[in-house]
Amino acid sequence: MDSVVAEPRPEVDDRFDAARITAAVDALAEKHAGREDQFRSAMAQLLKAELIAARATAQAVLLKDRHGRRCAERLCFVQDEIIRILYAAATKHLYHSPIPSGEERMAVVATGGYGRGLMAPESDIDLLFILPYKQTAWGEQVAEAILYCLWDMGLKVGHATRSVDESIRQARGDMTIRTAILETRFLTGDRPLYDELVDRFDKDVVQGTAAEFVTAKLAEREERHRRAGQSRYLVEPNVKDGKGGLRDLHTLFWIAKYVYRVRETDELLERGVFDAQEYRTFRRCADFLWSVRCNIHFFAGRAEERLSFDVQREIAVRLGYTSHPGMQDVERFMKHYFLIAKDVGDLTAILCAKLEEEQKKPAPVLSRMVARLRPGSTKRRVPESDDFIVDNNRINLAAPDVFKHDPVNLIRIFRLAQKNNLAFHPDAMRTVTRSLKLVNTQLREDAEANRLFMEILTSDNAEIVLRRMNETGVLGHFIRAFGKIVSMMQFNMYHHYTVDEHLIRCIGFLQEIERGGNDEFIVASDLFRKIRPEHRPVLYIATLLHDIAKGRPEDHSVAGAKVARRLCPRLGFSNADTELVAWLIEDHLTMSTVAQSRDLSDRKTIENFAAVVQSVEQMKLLTILTTADIRGVGPGVWNGWKAQLLRTLYYETEPVLTGGFSEVNRARRIAVAQAEFRAAFTEWPEAELNAYIERHYPAYWLKVELPRKIRQARFIRASEQAGHKLAINVGFDEARGVTELTIWATDHPWLLSIIAGACASAGANIVDAQIYTTTDGRALDTIAISREYDRDEDEGRRATRIGEMIEDVLEGKLRLPEAMARRAVHRSSGNKVKAFTVEPEVTINNQWSDRYTVIEVSGLDRPGLLYQLTTAISKLNLNIASAHVATFGERARDVFYVTDLLGAQITAPTRQAAIKSALLHLLADENAAAQPAA
């Protein structure tokens, strides 16, 4: 029935030799005559072997021709033939009725996905056995014989046995059954029974219920997207159920079948739903998605629908993608995937627009709040333009040629929609996409077009409008450098979205920062109010462009600055502001790197950072951009700890830039932080509170966020009152998806190494660590480890076990090398990180600190890495004064401030080379994690 399938089959098919296999089944029936169970078992074994061989052939053909839809047709054909053979065997050899009565009839029908005539290698089979109104035991027996044999073959089968009347009754009441019957396909048995079902379904179910069906299917689609992750640009998409995936194409066709009563997709062309180009797009999307899905199933050996990192590279290779300068093969494949997903979204919008001619929907608007205030109205002119009209609260074209008549309208339509809080009419967006050739050099250089674009970027709802501009293709054509990163993914676990989606999301967060009122962004929001007004557009354009040069061979920050220098004058920026934008892009990672991986209490760190930012104004702008950038990476990446580090870095650097004068100098900031703590924490007597405050060094008061300080104070007091020299507290950070262990212990040089080793022995992966000492020789360390369980109770038990292991090691009850060796034996090999390669790097530097040598280590994260690094550093006769531990997806970046055993920096080049060589060897050795660093 489904045209995503329909290609004429040859008379004699080489995909499955049904005649030969039928003869073999007949021979088995003769051999096992009178021994029914043995016959069934022998038949199941024979058919299973034939199916395995047919699948192997299908995979070989797929790897050769890379045509997924053909592969899905082939697998479906094989399955059809097996079911026909089983039906013939059941009715001929098992339950033969020489003179069948009117009740001994049955139609075997494919439904659901199988009914479409397409099957992925590991898909379920959905069957409907249609029986006459009056039934005998014969029907049940034949259905059972077929099903048991399919199950014995190891297949997953969904099935129902119903009369035509029962099928119609259930289809009226259940939308899932209705959709399944919509996609039925006759396989074998009594054809008139099947024809009766189809006729009755058309007359008794479908007629007059199109609006109900469409509403239900679109609601179902929304709910599916919500479950799979709303964005079409999540970097590990679900090929079947995700936004822009196969199920969206199926939904399109279900609706078209139901509303227009078409049997094949090419009829959508005849009905004028799609034009020839759009129909070709429909076919191309289906072909590509089937290629991806069939390859995933074959590679995984199960019904895996998620295009996860560990399969992406393999699928890219299978589909013939190759690496280009600046872009890996897997990144080129995923870019193609996201472009296809975008096309599927466009096709959905086109069909929905067509359906509106049949039924009216509630009026949409950009902002629901305004929708309530403004009554819906009929068509009227949009204020400030005769070229556009308001159609049901959506902007539409007054005439078909408005873009040809004035190409600036291609930008103006988005600004007017934004200004008047209008949604976009699908017909208008369709015409925009068809008019992209009008976005030429003349329009790009047009002063009015550029002015309108900057208004869009810096006005309310910019994120929504820019996303629509991107989806129609206007944004990528108007700013050609943006077009290059559309649908581009970065093959790493740190970024959750494609590059274009990340940049557009960052604009949304920048507007949230500017609005204020969100405690997440309290520092950035405060700074936004204090920047010079003329720098507001600078901040917006720098945010939109900061990753614009991803996917190029050179460093994307440097290349992005070059793009900005070319683009900004066109957008109306002065030379000085253009240079400021370029500087922000070139250094957009600097503040994040320094805050997370440097000792912020080291004077040299602050002086070096001050030399980069040059002025307080530039530091304000960089702080705001850094905040929006980290928040836009994905959920859970921005947190209170990172916010506090940026705040500390900002206020530590400010006095250096103001020549000693600071709006909030360091001593006063420490006093303010302590006063803030006193005001919020009123549980203790003043004497006890004063003594507690004195125990912590200034760095603690400046770098730890207030809620954590309060939790830690309670924890330390409870531990000491209970007489514990060593105490461990377990907490959960829902937003980041990590479990936190807070450890209160006597400080000694190997403490971090012991904690890291105990975590590794328990199979816990450390993603970051905050390490503080007190004036009385105690250590307060907070270690964040990746979660393993969804439920807090399970995760809590795991964390408690890890805590007990740390205690055992610190108290000498357990030897780490032995625990690590035991862990190595049981280590899981299914680690997603293995999909990635990260070039190991070790930098040794004496310029970042006057007192310490700074060792920066970067490489592929793995369980036990921090333990191995700290152990190796200690064995090199180095003392670790402080450690700054961070993980960016699959990349670990750990920075250690060290001295030699006499407390001096490491200055000898030979000694530095030996340290570098030892650490590089450790990073490069994949098996190191399996061995204790003894």
Disulfide bonds with the S-S distance in Angstrom:
none
